[in-house]
Amino acid sequence: MVELDQKYKESGLTIMGFPTDDFNQELPTNQGVIDFVKKFDVQFPIMDRISVNPPDEPNFWTWLKEASGETKNVRWNFSTKFLVSADGITVKRYDGVDPNDCEQDIVALLPGAGKSGL
């Protein structure tokens, strides 16, 4: 994710990290998470810790799942990614893929890309 952020943030890509303790592995505080990821040169926003599965997932997380067409629970917070177009219409979910495998889809949604959509 760091590589993609550095490569495309000037072209309009915004990556946001959503830590969760749903899988009993996250640091206990939001600041602890932020301090930890800085060690890996993470410069994109890290949100407050959330639940990524029902019953406590926030409405926007439910929307991401529904808009992508895949409402199944997240198996692990590092394995699920959502790509959302700037207009919020196109949403694609990726489970268990290397972030770099999403690069072609990301480029297609950035301004000035040769084609639009996924």
Secondary structure, DSSP 4 states (H G I P E B T S, - for coil): -HHHHHHHGGGT----B----TTS-S-SSHHHHHHHHHTTT--S-BPPP---STTS--HHHHHHHHHHT--SPPS-TTTEEEEE-TTS--EEEEES--GGGGHHHHHHHSTT-SS---
